[in-house]
């Protein structure tokens, strides 16, 4: 199984989701069975590490995402990945608009796929509070649920 997490710039939510999911599959001894990556719908941050606040939040939780590098979603991703999880409805529309019709079934709003909730995971980039903690908690719940679905 190959899973791709997608958000706008690939520096906050999607690298956090990638790190969390990678950690969970490692804890379950499944790293050889599930491939995980992340990408952005835009290339604004291509080649950059995750946002420093995302790195710090994940480090607080014992997960190192500092070596990840932002990359844009590309056409080959639609063929390669089995599941493409987007963080919000804007990215869902943008991703589906770029995907060939025969790959639309692979693209899911992450909270809808994992928890049956048509809910966006908010972008914490401009949040001056602790939006990264809110996002972490949402991603943790969704990643655990999704992994359970993939294992069954």
N, C-alpha and C positions, 0 to 999 in steps of 0.2 A: 504494500500500500504506500502510495506517495501523496503527501499532504503539503499544500502550499497555503500560507497565511498572507493575506493581502490587506494593506491599508493605503492611504494616500502617498505618504513619503517614505515608508519603510524605515522609520527611525524611532517610532514609539510603540504603537500597539502590536504590529505584526512581528517585530523582533522579540518583543516580550512574549507573545504567544509561541513563537518558534522555540525560544529558550525554555519556557515552561513545558511545552509538549515534549521537547527533546529530553528534558529532565525526567518527566513522567515515564516515557517509554524506556529510558535507561533503568529507572527503578523497577520496572516490570520485566527487565531483561528482554526487551523487544527491539533494540536498535537495529538489528539485522533484518527486521520484518517491516519496519515503517521508516520511510525517508521523510524528512521534514525540512522545509525551507520557507523563506518569506520574500515578499517583493512589494513594490509600490506601484500604484497606478500611474504615478508620475516619476520623472527622473531627476527631480530637483536636488535630491541628496545622494545621487548615485556615487558610490565609492566611499561614502561617509560611514562612520560607526553609528550605532544607535545614539539617540539623545542622551546626554549625560545623566539626566534625571531617571531615564528608563534603566540605564546601566546601574545607577545607585540603588534604585528600588529593587531590582532583581538581585543585586549583590546582598542587600539586606535579607533577602529570602534564600540566600545560599546558591544562587544561580548566576554564572558568569556569561553575560552576552556581549562583553566588550570586544570580542574578536569578530563579531558579525559585521558584515559590510552591506550597506543598502544597495539594492539593485532594482531596476524597473521590471515590471511584468513584461514578458515577451511572448511572441506568437508560439514558440516551442513549448511554453509552459502548459498550454491547453492540451497538447498531445501527451506530454510527459506525466503530468500529475493526475491522480485519480479523483482528488477532492481539492477544491479551491475554496477556502473559507475567507470571506470578506468581513471587515469589521463594522461596516455601516451600510445603510441603504444607498447612499451616493456612490460608494465604491462598488456596490452590487450592480447598479445601473451601468457604471463605467466599464466594469469588467465584462458584463454580458454584452455590451455594445461592441466590444473588441473581439469577443470570442466567436468562433464559427458556431452556427446554430446547433450542430450535432454535439457540441461540448457544453451546452447550457445546463444540462442535467448534473454536471460536476460542480457547478458554482452555487454556493450557499451562503446566506447570511449566517455567520458563525453562531450567534445566540439562537437562531431559529433551528439550525441543524442539531445543536447540542442540547438545548433545553426547551425547544418548542416555543420560544418567545421571539416575536417580531420586534426585537429591541436592538438598537445600535449600541456598540461599545463606544463610549464617547472618546473623542480625541483629547488627550490631556495636554497637548503641546502648549496651548495658551492659558491653561488653568494655573492660577497662582496659588490655589489651595493644594490639597493632596490628591489631585486627580489621578496620579500614578498609582496610589494605593487602591482607589476605587477600580481602576482598570485592572490592576493585578488581581483583585478579588473576583471580578467578573470573568477574567480569563482563566483563573484557576478552576472555578466551577465549570466553565464551558469545556476546558481541556480535559478535565477528569471525566465529564459526561461523554464527550466525544470518544475518548480512548476506550471507555467501557463499551460504546457502540461498536467500535472497530474490532474489539477483541471478541465480541459475541457472534 
